[in-house]
Amino acid sequence: MKSKKFLNVIILILSAFPITGFAQNFNDSGKDFALEQKVDSVLSRMSLEEKVGQMAQFTLDVLGKGGGLYASDEPFELDPTMMDVVFGKYKVGSILNTSNNRARTTEVWENIITNIQQKAIKETGIPVLYGIDSNHGTTYTAGGTLFPQEIGMAATFNPQLVEKGSQISAYETRASNIPWTFNPTMDLGRDARWSRQWESYGEDAYLNATMAVASVRGFQGKDRNSVGKDRIAACIKHYMGYGVPVSGKDRTPAVISESDLREKFFEPFRASIVDGGALSLMVNSGIINGVSTHSDYRLITEWLKEDLNFDGVIVTDWADVQNLLSRDHIAKDYKDAIRIAINAGIDMVMEPYNLKFCDELVALVKSGEVKQTRIDDAVRRILRMKYRLGLFDRPYWSRNEYPDFGSKAHEAAAKAAADESITLLKNEGNILPLKKGARLLVTGPNANSMRPLNGGWSYSWQGEKTEEFAQQYNTIFEALQNKFGETNVKYEPGVTYKMDGQYFEENPPEIEKAVAAASNVDYVVLCVGENSYCETPGNLDELTLSENQIALAKALYKTGKPVILVLNEGRPRLIRTIEPDAKAVVQVYLPGNYGGDALADILAGDVNPSGKLPYTYPKFEQSLITYDHKPSQNLAEKMSGAYDYGARTDVQYPFGFGLSYTTFEYSNLTVDKNEFLPGDILTVSVDVKNTGKVAGKETVMLFSSDLVASITPDVRRLRAFEKIELQPGETKKVVLKLPANDLAFVNEKGKWIIEEGDFRLQVANQTQQIRCMKTKIWETPNR
């Protein structure tokens, strides 16, 4: 082993050299020469054991007194003995997570991480890379700002809001001395049954890619080689195909065609790396087409490191190397599982408890089963990321440097995001907005709790600690009291969740109390949906709402009072039996701490709803479908051909649907090129007029349809969108750019191809037909 003192001196000398400007030092792959020289110099002086330590990541509870599985003594204290083992003996380079699965104050985080960094630097000369799940704000920091979950941010169709939200989350995460987040999530949410659908930006590849790039830029800023003190590194996840398990259950196998894998599932990751500059990536916990993703050399090394020249860090998900042995049965023992994952291209292993990892990997290198070059590649990436984050210069800092933590400005941004996410799905007879002075009964299990408004990853993994940390915010009931007056708003839940039980258990219903409370009110606001959950604990056996909630709705309809059905849910639970009798339906998703206030403003008409569904809302459990389906999966309102093969599918609400308190009229759709060639940029314009009486925001969406193709095309694909605001009577010309190459698809041979022939472009009720004049096939993996 090289002298530790000598290594420390070298690193201190190297860290003194400033990293020069973006424009001056970049080579063709986007690397900074001065930074790379520092990385190589440090790497050349490290022993094998020090290198392997950099590739290990353990959870914070390993370092805590009394530490174990999600369990350390309280108040949390670092255990000096374990600090010696983790950093002194094993030279570990990364720590993640919180202790005891709970949020901490910025002051506590500063103390914990300062002590960790001081110990690590004393033992190795290299700062620790600390990571956390800041998934919709500062998840594990008390007093931080929580935004809508990603599915709600997708419903805004506003990338600027997404970028701003990620920027605020970065600032507040840095205030906790944490420079790395495992976010954004860009799994395509194409199966309504999946328990993590709410962590996605919905079912569409283009929408996911657009929002993910915005989020990465918000987290990291403009210079990926010098991430500023107010920004953090993003970790795009979960690579890939995680969101379409055949069973609908979390972490179970997926079957995905080669064309869909490349064309749809890969696209958000490609865009986040190539366009967003993401510094790290987390691998999918599941299995694709029979191959455990953590063992897939093709997807990890070839598609990412070779095809995209990705120079960032690839990290496993929680304990997924062990899963290759104990769950997937592709390794004969733990050591073999490590060999498989590292040789596939994994750079950092989120173990998170088994220190044996370090010894086993060292042995694998010494035996030649893992090459030294593979280790050097991984460690070079990890050191590069630490330099990019400025950790060699400042491994820890003061919380006082972040005076805007939890500020009013940050709160206003979260409230604005909630406003634009909420989606009006039904408004019979324009019953909404409600009149001032209206008397309301607020009922249902989601009416008076902050926990379902935030969902999982909120102060704790499953969100079960939300009530402890979010008392200063308004539930739906409290927000409606504030808006319509305490004497005008009554609360009687009828159905409640069992807070000390499993995530979807409910207490014995008291429906008769809610029915009785409906007398002497003008409207019933019925808040149904789901309690908070995350990952495998959120698995379902059926997608319908609970029997109690359905019974509550039907009983309230019988009172004759108009019912506004509020859906507060992470995925679209089936409502076909209760939707017809609702006078209005409002989808709030998981809107965060300001969701109650945002809903109150919308019901009162102080905010005009503008959210659009980022997924297809199903009507039947056996008829799950996405908007970009094949022509043979006819929607019920469309009949084609002479025969009905039973392939018709009825949906509750289509992708992109959402009502407003005003109306919009589209006209004059034009395309600058009726005939085009591959490589052209098409300019599409359309006039949009607000024909109603109030100001409103509208998302203008451009869809394309390939009318004839060599393999069956999707019926339509989203290609561009822009959100605009119009005053009553105002008209705007919206101009959208469409690269012709975006009309290409991946054929049965895995090649990108755009074919000569006709395409239809559609914006609302406006259509134009255009023609590609030449076929082009790409021989490279990406267009």
C-alpha positions in Angstrom: 0.0 0.0 0.0 1.3 3.5 -0.9 2.0 5.9 2.0 -1.2 7.5 3.1 0.6 10.7 4.1 2.1 10.9 0.6 -1.3 10.4 -1.0 -2.8 13.1 1.1 -0.1 15.6 0.1 -0.5 14.8 -3.6 -4.2 15.3 -3.5 -3.9 18.6 -1.6 -1.4 19.8 -4.2 -3.6 18.7 -7.1 -6.7 20.3 -5.5 -5.0 23.6 -5.4 -5.1 23.9 -9.2 -8.2 25.7 -10.4 -10.4 23.9 -12.9 -10.4 26.1 -16.0 -13.3 27.3 -18.1 -15.9 25.2 -19.9 -15.0 26.4 -23.4 -11.2 26.2 -23.1 -10.6 22.7 -21.8 -13.2 20.4 -23.4 -12.2 17.7 -25.8 -14.6 16.0 -28.1 -16.1 13.8 -25.4 -16.8 16.8 -23.1 -14.0 16.1 -20.6 -11.9 18.7 -19.0 -8.2 18.0 -19.6 -7.0 19.6 -16.3 -9.6 17.7 -14.4 -8.6 14.4 -16.1 -5.0 15.0 -15.2 -5.9 15.3 -11.5 -8.0 12.1 -11.7 -5.2 10.2 -13.4 -2.6 11.4 -10.9 -4.6 10.4 -7.9 -5.6 7.0 -9.5 -1.9 6.2 -10.2 -1.0 6.5 -6.5 -3.8 4.3 -5.2 -3.5 0.7 -4.0 -5.9 -2.0 -5.2 -7.6 -1.9 -1.8 -8.1 1.8 -2.0 -9.6 1.6 -5.4 -12.0 -1.2 -4.4 -13.1 0.9 -1.4 -14.1 3.8 -3.8 -16.4 1.4 -5.6 -18.3 0.5 -2.3 -21.3 2.3 -1.0 -22.9 1.6 2.4 -25.9 3.0 4.2 -25.5 5.4 7.0 -26.9 3.0 9.6 -23.7 0.9 9.2 -21.8 3.9 10.8 -24.3 4.5 13.6 -24.1 3.4 17.2 -26.4 0.4 17.5 -26.5 0.3 13.7 -28.3 -2.4 11.8 -31.1 -2.8 9.3 -32.7 0.7 9.3 -31.9 0.9 13.0 -29.5 3.0 14.9 -29.7 4.5 18.4 -31.5 7.8 18.8 -30.3 10.5 18.9 -28.1 9.3 16.0 -24.4 9.2 16.7 -21.5 8.0 14.6 -19.7 4.9 16.0 -16.0 5.5 16.1 -15.3 1.8 15.8 -17.3 1.4 12.7 -15.8 4.6 11.3 -12.4 3.0 11.7 -13.6 -0.2 9.9 -15.4 1.5 7.0 -12.9 4.3 6.3 -9.7 3.1 8.0 -9.7 -0.6 6.9 -11.9 -0.6 3.8 -11.3 2.9 2.4 -15.0 3.2 1.4 -15.8 6.0 -1.0 -19.5 6.5 -0.7 -22.3 6.6 1.9 -26.0 6.9 1.2 -29.4 7.2 2.9 -30.6 8.6 6.2 -30.5 6.8 9.5 -33.6 5.1 11.0 -35.6 6.0 7.9 -36.4 9.5 8.9 -35.7 13.1 8.0 -33.0 15.2 9.8 -32.5 18.9 10.2 -29.8 20.6 8.1 -27.8 21.1 11.3 -27.8 17.4 12.1 -26.8 16.6 8.5 -24.0 19.1 8.6 -22.6 17.5 11.8 -22.9 13.9 10.4 -21.4 14.6 7.1 -18.6 16.9 8.3 -17.5 14.1 10.7 -17.7 11.5 7.9 -15.7 13.6 5.5 -13.0 14.5 8.1 -12.6 10.8 8.9 -12.5 9.7 5.2 -10.0 12.3 4.2 -7.8 11.5 7.2 -7.7 7.8 6.2 -7.7 8.0 2.4 -7.2 11.6 1.3 -10.3 11.3 -0.8 -13.7 12.8 0.1 -16.8 10.7 0.4 -19.6 10.9 -2.2 -22.8 11.1 -0.2 -26.1 10.3 -1.9 -29.7 10.6 -1.0 -33.2 10.2 -2.6 -34.2 13.8 -3.1 -37.1 12.6 -5.2 -39.6 15.4 -5.1 -37.8 17.9 -3.0 -35.5 17.5 0.0 -37.0 14.2 0.9 -34.9 13.5 4.1 -34.4 17.0 5.4 -36.9 18.5 7.8 -38.3 21.9 6.8 -37.4 21.5 3.2 -39.6 22.2 0.2 -41.6 19.3 -1.3 -42.9 19.5 -4.8 -45.5 17.3 -6.6 -44.2 13.9 -7.3 -42.9 13.4 -10.9 -46.2 12.2 -12.2 -47.7 15.5 -11.2 -44.8 17.5 -12.6 -45.4 15.6 -15.9 -49.0 16.7 -15.8 -47.9 20.4 -15.9 -46.4 19.8 -19.3 -44.1 22.7 -18.2 -40.4 21.8 -18.4 -39.5 25.2 -16.9 -41.4 24.3 -13.7 -39.5 21.0 -13.6 -36.1 22.6 -14.0 -37.0 25.2 -11.3 -38.1 22.5 -8.9 -35.0 20.5 -9.4 -32.8 23.6 -9.0 -34.5 24.3 -5.6 -34.2 20.7 -4.6 -30.5 20.9 -5.4 -30.0 24.0 -3.4 -31.8 22.6 -0.3 -30.0 19.2 -0.6 -26.6 21.0 -0.7 -27.8 22.8 2.5 -27.7 19.4 4.1 -24.1 18.8 3.0 -25.3 16.3 0.4 -24.0 16.7 -3.2 -25.8 13.8 -5.0 -29.4 12.7 -5.5 -30.8 9.5 -6.9 -33.1 11.3 -9.2 -34.7 12.0 -11.7 -36.7 8.8 -12.3 -37.4 8.2 -16.0 -38.9 4.8 -16.0 -41.8 4.9 -18.5 -45.0 4.6 -16.5 -46.8 2.4 -19.0 -48.5 0.0 -16.6 -51.0 1.4 -14.3 -50.6 -1.5 -11.9 -47.0 -0.7 -11.1 -46.3 0.7 -7.6 -43.8 3.2 -8.8 -45.7 4.7 -11.6 -46.0 8.0 -9.7 -42.2 8.3 -9.7 -42.2 8.5 -13.5 -43.1 11.3 -15.9 -45.8 9.1 -17.4 -46.1 6.7 -20.3 -44.6 8.7 -23.2 -41.0 8.6 -24.2 -40.8 12.1 -25.5 -42.5 13.6 -22.4 -40.2 11.7 -20.1 -37.1 12.7 -22.1 -38.1 16.4 -22.1 -38.8 16.5 -18.4 -35.8 14.4 -17.4 -33.4 16.7 -19.3 -35.0 19.7 -17.6 -34.6 18.0 -14.2 -31.0 17.1 -14.8 -30.2 20.7 -15.8 -32.0 22.0 -12.8 -30.0 19.7 -10.5 -26.6 20.1 -12.1 -26.6 23.5 -13.8 -24.9 24.2 -17.2 -21.3 23.0 -16.6 -21.2 19.3 -15.8 -17.4 19.5 -15.2 -17.9 22.2 -12.5 -21.1 21.7 -10.6 -21.6 24.8 -8.5 -22.1 25.1 -4.7 -25.9 25.5 -5.2 -26.2 22.4 -7.5 -25.8 18.6 -7.1 -25.2 15.6 -9.3 -28.2 13.9 -10.8 -28.5 10.1 -11.0 -30.9 9.1 -13.7 -32.8 5.9 -12.9 -33.7 3.0 -13.2 -31.9 1.9 -16.3 -34.2 0.6 -17.9 -37.6 -1.0 -18.6 -38.3 -1.2 -14.8 -41.9 0.2 -15.2 -43.4 -2.6 -17.3 -43.2 -5.8 -15.3 -45.4 -8.5 -16.8 -47.0 -9.2 -13.5 -47.5 -5.5 -12.7 -45.6 -6.1 -9.4 -42.4 -4.2 -8.4 -39.0 -5.7 -9.3 -40.4 -8.6 -11.4 -39.4 -9.5 -14.9 -40.3 -7.5 -18.0 -40.6 -8.6 -21.6 -39.8 -5.7 -24.1 -39.3 -5.9 -27.8 -35.9 -4.8 -29.1 -37.5 -2.0 -31.0 -39.4 -0.6 -28.0 -36.3 -1.0 -25.8 -34.2 1.1 -28.1 -36.9 3.5 -29.4 -38.9 4.3 -26.3 -37.3 3.0 -23.0 -33.7 4.0 -23.9 -34.6 7.5 -25.2 -35.1 9.3 -21.9 -31.7 8.0 -20.7 -30.0 8.9 -24.0 -31.4 12.4 -23.9 -30.5 12.9 -20.2 -26.9 11.9 -21.0 -26.4 13.5 -24.4 -28.6 16.6 -23.9 -28.7 16.9 -20.1 -25.2 15.9 -19.2 -26.2 13.5 -16.4 -23.3 12.6 -14.2 -24.5 9.3 -12.9 -27.0 6.5 -13.6 -28.7 3.8 -11.5 -29.5 0.4 -12.9 -32.9 -1.3 -13.0 -33.5 -3.8 -10.2 -35.4 -6.2 -12.5 -35.0 -8.5 -15.4 -35.5 -7.7 -19.1 -36.1 -10.6 -21.5 -34.7 -13.1 -19.1 -31.5 -11.1 -18.4 -30.9 -9.5 -15.0 -30.1 -5.9 -15.8 -27.3 -5.7 -13.3 -25.5 -8.4 -15.3 -26.3 -7.0 -18.8 -23.0 -6.1 -20.4 -24.8 -5.1 -23.6 -27.1 -2.5 -22.0 -24.6 -1.2 -19.4 -21.2 -1.2 -21.2 -22.1 -1.2 -24.9 -25.2 1.0 -25.0 -24.0 3.5 -22.4 -20.2 3.6 -22.1 -19.4 2.8 -25.7 -22.3 4.0 -27.8 -23.0 7.2 -25.8 -19.4 7.7 -24.5 -20.9 8.1 -21.1 -18.1 9.0 -18.6 -20.3 9.1 -15.5 -20.8 6.7 -12.6 -23.0 3.7 -13.0 -24.4 2.6 -9.6 -26.5 -0.4 -8.6 -29.8 -0.2 -6.8 -30.2 -1.3 -3.2 -28.6 -4.7 -2.6 -29.0 -5.8 -6.2 -25.6 -7.5 -6.5 -26.7 -9.8 -3.7 -30.0 -10.3 -5.7 -28.1 -11.9 -8.6 -27.4 -14.7 -6.2 -30.4 -14.9 -3.8 -33.2 -13.8 -6.2 -32.1 -14.3 -9.8 -30.0 -17.5 -9.3 -27.4 -16.5 -11.9 -24.5 -16.6 -9.5 -23.1 -19.5 -7.5 -22.2 -17.4 -4.5 -21.8 -13.7 -3.4 -18.3 -13.5 -4.9 -19.6 -14.7 -8.2 -22.4 -12.1 -8.1 -19.8 -9.4 -7.7 -17.8 -10.7 -10.6 -20.8 -10.7 -12.9 -22.0 -7.1 -12.0 -18.5 -5.5 -12.1 -17.7 -7.2 -15.4 -21.0 -6.0 -16.8 -19.9 -2.4 -16.2 -21.1 -1.5 -12.7 -18.9 1.1 -11.2 -20.3 1.5 -7.7 -22.1 -1.1 -5.6 -24.9 0.0 -3.3 -24.3 -2.9 -1.0 -25.6 -1.5 1.5 -24.6 -3.5 4.6 -22.1 -6.3 3.7 -18.5 -5.1 4.2 -17.5 -8.5 2.7 -17.9 -6.9 -0.7 -14.5 -5.2 -0.5 -12.6 -8.3 0.4 -14.3 -10.3 -2.3 -13.7 -7.8 -5.1 -10.0 -7.5 -4.1 -9.7 -11.3 -4.4 -11.5 -11.3 -7.8 -8.9 -8.9 -9.1 -6.0 -10.8 -7.7 -7.3 -14.0 -9.3 -7.7 -12.3 -12.7 -11.5 -12.9 -12.7 -12.0 -9.1 -12.8 -9.4 -7.1 -14.8 -7.5 -4.3 -13.2 -8.5 -2.1 -16.2 -12.2 -2.6 -15.2 -11.4 -1.4 -11.7 -9.4 1.6 -12.9 -12.3 2.5 -15.3 -14.8 2.5 -12.4 -12.6 4.4 -9.9 -11.6 7.0 -12.6 -15.4 7.7 -13.0 -15.9 8.0 -9.3 -13.0 10.3 -8.8 -14.0 12.4 -11.8 -17.5 12.9 -10.3 -16.0 13.9 -7.0 -13.8 16.5 -8.7 -16.8 17.7 -10.8 -18.7 18.3 -7.5 -15.8 20.2 -6.0 -15.5 17.8 -3.1 -11.7 17.8 -3.2 -11.8 21.6 -2.6 -14.7 21.6 -0.2 -15.8 18.3 1.2 -18.2 19.9 3.7 -19.7 23.3 4.3 -21.9 25.3 6.6 -25.7 25.2 6.5 -25.6 29.0 7.0 -24.4 29.4 3.4 -27.9 28.5 2.3 -30.2 31.2 3.7 -33.0 30.5 1.2 -33.5 26.9 2.5 -37.3 26.5 2.9 -37.9 30.1 1.9 -41.1 31.7 0.8 -39.9 31.9 -2.7 -39.3 28.1 -2.7 -42.7 27.5 -1.2 -44.3 29.7 -4.0 -42.5 27.6 -6.7 -43.9 24.4 -5.1 -47.4 25.9 -5.0 -47.2 27.0 -8.6 -46.2 23.5 -9.6 -49.1 22.0 -7.7 -51.4 24.5 -9.4 -50.4 23.5 -12.9 -50.3 19.8 -12.1 -53.9 19.3 -11.0 -56.0 18.0 -13.8 -59.8 18.6 -14.3 -61.2 15.5 -15.9 -65.0 16.2 -15.7 -67.0 19.3 -15.1 -70.7 18.5 -15.8 -72.8 21.6 -16.3 -69.7 23.7 -15.4 -70.4 23.0 -11.7 -66.8 24.2 -11.1 -65.7 26.6 -9.9 -67.8 26.6 -6.8 -69.7 29.7 -5.8 -68.4 31.8 -2.9 -70.1 31.0 0.3 -70.8 27.4 -0.8 -71.4 24.9 2.1 -69.2 21.9 1.7 -68.9 18.4 3.2 -65.3 17.2 2.8 -65.2 13.4 3.1 -63.2 10.3 2.2 -59.9 8.8 3.5 -57.7 11.4 1.7 -59.6 14.5 3.0 -57.6 15.3 6.1 -54.1 13.9 5.9 -50.8 15.2 4.6 -49.5 11.7 4.1 -51.5 10.8 0.9 -50.9 14.3 -0.6 -47.1 13.7 -0.5 -46.9 9.9 -1.1 -43.7 7.9 -0.6 -40.2 9.4 -0.3 -41.6 12.1 2.0 -39.6 12.4 5.2 -39.4 8.6 5.2 -39.2 5.9 2.5 -42.9 5.0 2.7 -44.1 8.4 3.7 -45.5 7.1 7.0 -43.7 9.8 9.0 -45.2 12.7 7.0 -47.7 13.7 9.7 -44.8 14.2 12.1 -43.0 16.7 9.9 -45.8 18.4 7.9 -48.2 19.8 10.5 -47.7 23.4 9.4 -49.2 22.6 5.9 -52.9 22.3 5.0 -54.7 19.2 4.3 -57.5 19.3 1.7 -60.1 19.9 4.5 -58.0 22.6 6.1 -57.4 24.4 2.8 -61.1 24.4 2.0 -61.9 25.7 5.4 -59.4 28.6 4.8 -60.9 29.2 1.4 -64.7 28.9 2.0 -64.8 29.7 5.7 -64.7 27.4 8.7 -68.4 27.4 9.4 -69.1 26.5 5.7 -66.9 23.4 5.6 -67.7 20.2 7.5 -65.5 17.1 7.7 -66.7 13.5 8.2 -64.4 11.0 6.5 -66.7 7.9 6.3 -63.6 5.8 5.5 -60.2 6.1 7.0 -56.8 4.4 6.5 -55.4 2.3 9.3 -52.3 4.2 10.0 -50.7 1.5 12.1 -51.5 -1.3 9.6 -50.4 -2.1 6.0 -50.4 0.6 3.5 -53.9 0.0 2.1 -55.7 -1.3 5.1 -58.7 0.7 6.2 -60.6 1.0 9.5 -64.2 -0.2 9.7 -66.2 2.3 7.6 -68.6 4.8 9.1 -70.4 5.6 5.9 -73.6 6.5 7.7 -71.9 9.4 9.5 -70.8 10.9 6.2 -74.3 10.5 4.7 -75.8 12.2 7.7 -73.3 15.0 7.4 -74.3 15.6 3.8 -77.5 17.3 4.9 -77.5 21.1 4.9 -74.5 21.3 2.5 -74.5 22.4 -1.1 -71.7 20.2 -2.4 -69.8 17.1 -1.3 -66.1 17.0 -1.9 -65.2 13.3 -1.9 -61.5 12.7 -1.6 -60.5 9.1 -2.5 -57.4 7.3 -3.7 -54.4 5.8 -1.9 -52.4 6.1 1.2 -48.7 6.7 0.8 -46.5 3.8 -0.3 -43.4 3.1 -2.3 -41.9 0.2 -4.2 -42.8 -3.4 -3.3 -45.0 -2.6 -0.3 -47.2 -0.8 -2.9 -48.0 -3.9 -4.9 -51.7 -4.4 -5.7 -53.8 -7.5 -6.4 -56.4 -5.4 -8.1 -56.5 -1.8 -9.5 -60.0 -0.8 -8.4 -60.5 1.5 -5.5 -61.3 -0.2 -2.2 -64.8 -1.6 -1.6 -65.2 0.9 1.2 -64.4 3.9 -0.9 -66.8 2.7 -3.7 -69.5 2.1 -1.2 -69.0 5.6 0.3 -69.3 7.2 -3.1 -72.5 5.3 -4.0 -74.1 6.2 -0.6 -73.3 9.9 -1.1 -74.7 9.9 -4.6 -78.0 8.7 -3.1 -78.3 11.9 -1.0 -78.8 13.9 -4.2 -76.1 16.3 -3.3 -73.7 17.1 -6.2 -70.4 15.3 -5.6 -67.0 16.5 -6.7 -64.8 13.5 -6.9 -61.2 14.2 -6.0 -58.6 11.6 -6.9 -55.5 11.7 -4.7 -53.5 8.7 -6.0 -50.1 7.6 -7.3 -51.5 5.6 -10.1 -54.9 5.6 -11.8 -57.2 3.5 -9.7 -60.3 2.3 -11.6 -63.4 4.5 -11.0 -65.8 3.3 -13.8 -68.5 2.4 -11.3 -68.6 5.7 -9.5 -67.4 8.2 -12.2 -70.8 8.5 -14.0 -72.6 10.0 -11.0 -69.9 12.4 -10.1 -70.6 16.0 -11.2 -66.9 16.8 -11.4 -63.7 14.7 -11.3 -60.4 16.3 -10.3 -57.1 14.4 -10.4 -54.5 15.9 -7.9 -52.0 13.0 -8.2 -49.5 13.4 -5.3 -49.2 17.2 -5.2 -46.9 17.7 -2.2 -47.3 19.9 0.8 -49.2 22.6 -1.1 -51.6 20.3 -2.9 -54.5 21.1 -0.5 -54.1 24.8 -1.1 -53.8 24.4 -4.8 -57.0 22.3 -5.0 -58.8 24.8 -2.9 -57.8 27.6 -5.3 -58.9 25.6 -8.3 -62.3 24.6 -6.7 -62.9 28.3 -5.9 -61.9 29.5 -9.3 -58.9 31.5 -8.1 -56.7 29.2 -10.3 -57.8 27.9 -13.7 -56.8 24.2 -14.0 -54.3 23.4 -16.7 -52.9 20.0 -16.0 -53.1 17.2 -18.7 -53.0 13.5 -18.1 -49.4 12.1 -18.6 -50.9 8.6 -18.9 -54.0 6.9 -20.3 -56.5 6.5 -17.5 -57.9 2.9 -17.8 -61.5 1.9 -17.4 -61.0 -1.9 -17.1 -58.2 -3.8 -15.5 -58.0 -6.2 -18.5 -57.9 -3.3 -20.9 -54.7 -1.5 -20.0 -53.3 0.4 -23.0 -51.1 3.3 -23.8 -52.0 6.1 -26.3 -49.2 5.0 -28.7 -50.7 1.6 -29.2 -50.9 -0.4 -32.4 -53.8 0.0 -34.8 -55.1 -3.5 -34.0 -55.7 -2.3 -30.5 -58.7 -0.2 -31.6 -60.1 2.2 -29.1 -63.9 1.7 -28.5 -64.9 4.9 -30.3 -63.0 3.8 -33.5 -64.0 0.9 -35.7 -61.8 0.0 -38.6 -62.1 -2.8 -41.2 -65.0 -5.2 -41.8 -64.5 -7.2 -38.7 -64.4 -6.6 -34.9 -61.7 -9.0 -33.5 -62.5 -8.0 -29.9 -59.4 -5.9 -29.7 -61.4 -2.7 -29.0 -60.3 -1.0 -25.8 -62.3 1.5 -23.8 -60.5 4.0 -21.6 -61.7 6.3 -18.8 -59.7 9.3 -20.1 -57.1 9.5 -22.8 -53.5 10.6 -22.6 -53.1 14.4 -22.7 -56.7 15.0 -21.6 -57.5 17.8 -19.2 -60.3 20.4 -19.0 -60.1 24.2 -18.3 -62.6 26.8 -17.0 -62.2 28.4 -20.4 -62.3 27.1 -24.0 -59.6 27.1 -26.7 -60.0 27.1 -30.5 -57.3 25.8 -32.9 -57.0 26.9 -36.5 -54.5 27.4 -39.4 -52.2 24.4 -38.9 -49.4 24.8 -41.4 -46.1 23.0 -42.1 -43.3 24.7 -43.9 -42.4 21.6 -45.9 -45.1 19.3 -47.3 -42.3 17.2 -48.7 -39.1 16.6 -46.7 -35.9 14.6 -46.5 -34.2 12.9 -43.5 -32.2 15.5 -41.6 -34.7 18.4 -42.3 -36.2 20.5 -39.6 -40.0 20.9 -40.0 -41.6 24.1 -38.7 -45.2 23.5 -37.6 -47.4 26.5 -36.6 -51.0 26.7 -35.4 -53.2 29.5 -34.1 -54.7 29.0 -30.6 -57.5 31.3 -29.4 -59.0 31.6 -25.9 -62.7 31.7 -26.7 -63.9 31.7 -23.1 -64.3 34.4 -20.4 -61.3 33.8 -18.2 -57.6 33.6 -18.7 -56.2 30.1 -19.1 -53.1 28.0 -19.8 -53.2 25.4 -22.6 -50.7 22.8 -23.6 -50.4 22.6 -27.4 -49.4 19.1 -28.4 -48.1 17.9 -31.8 -48.6 14.3 -32.7 -47.5 12.3 -35.7 -48.8 9.2 -37.4 -46.8 7.1 -39.8 -49.5 6.1 -42.3 -47.8 3.1 -43.9 -44.6 1.4 -42.5 -42.6 -1.8 -43.0 -43.6 -2.8 -39.4 -46.9 -1.9 -37.8 -46.6 1.7 -36.7 -48.0 3.2 -33.5 -51.3 5.0 -34.1 -49.7 8.3 -33.1 -46.7 9.7 -31.2 -46.2 12.9 -29.3 -43.4 14.9 -31.0 -43.5 18.4 -29.5 -45.5 20.5 -27.0 -45.6 24.0 -25.6 -47.6 25.5 -22.8 -49.0 28.9 -23.3 -51.2 31.3 -21.4 -54.0 33.3 -23.1 -56.3 36.1 -22.0 -60.0 35.9 -23.0 -60.2 36.6 -26.7 -56.5 36.4 -27.2 -54.9 34.5 -30.1 -51.3 33.2 -30.3 -49.5 31.6 -33.1 -47.6 28.6 -31.6 -44.5 27.5 -33.6 -43.1 24.0 -32.9 -39.9 22.5 -34.4 -40.0 18.9 -35.5 -36.7 17.2 -36.6 -37.6 14.9 -39.5 -35.3 12.3 -37.9 -37.7 12.1 -35.0 -40.2 10.4 -37.3 -37.8 7.4 -37.6 -38.5 4.2 -35.8 -36.5 1.1 -34.9 -37.2 -1.8 -37.2 -37.2 -5.6 -36.6 -33.4 -5.6 -37.2 -32.8 -3.1 -34.5 -31.9 -0.3 -37.0 -33.2 3.2 -36.9 -35.1 3.9 -40.2 -37.2 6.6 -41.7 -39.1 5.4 -44.7 -40.3 7.2 -47.8 -44.0 7.7 -47.5 -46.8 9.7 -45.9 -47.2 11.0 -42.4 -50.1 12.8 -40.7 -49.4 15.6 -38.2 -52.1 16.5 -35.7 -52.6 19.4 -33.3 -55.9 19.2 -31.5 -58.5 18.9 -34.3 -56.2 20.2 -36.9 -54.3 17.8 -39.3 -51.8 18.1 -42.2 -50.3 15.4 -44.3 -46.7 15.5 -45.3 -44.4 13.1 -47.2 -40.9 11.9 -46.7 -39.1 11.7 -50.1 -36.3 9.3 -49.2 -35.7 6.3 -47.0 -32.7 6.4 -44.6 -31.3 3.6 -42.4 -28.9 4.5 -39.6 -26.0 2.0 -39.2 -25.0 3.5 -35.8 -27.1 2.6 -32.7 -28.4 6.1 -32.3 -29.8 8.6 -34.8 
